[in-house]
Amino acid sequence: MKLKTNAELTNEELLKREKSVRIMVTFTLFAVIVMLLGGIFITYQKKSFNTFIVLPFCFLPIYINNFMTLKKIREEKTKRIL
């Protein structure tokens, strides 16, 4: 099944997609921050480098991709004056 582009969506579908992507962006950012703080805390406690500090940087491209998708959806909304 091929996803429709933002221009092909109806107004209701566009608003629904924006809401779901906004939730994904918020959750991903929250998860990255929690993982980063957890990695820093564990590194501080053990006084040595561990792999948990690298984990947030692995999830950062997912956050950036979701954020760029949200930006494109908002641009489409402004074109449609929603």
Phi, psi and omega in degrees: 000126182269134177285143177283149174285168181297327180290335181275347183282152172284171181299318181293319179294323178295317179294322178294318178295320179299318181296316182292321179292322178297321177294318178297319180297315180297314181296318181295317178297317178299316181296319180296317180295316180297317179296320180295315179295320177296318178296319178295317180297314180295320178297319180294319182292318183272349179059030176209161181289140175225170185285344181293340178284337181275332186305316179298328180287338174286330180271350181299320177298328177295317178297316181297318179297314179297320180295319178294323176297317178297321179297318179294323178295317179294325176295320178294324178296319180290329175296322181273353183058059178258000000 
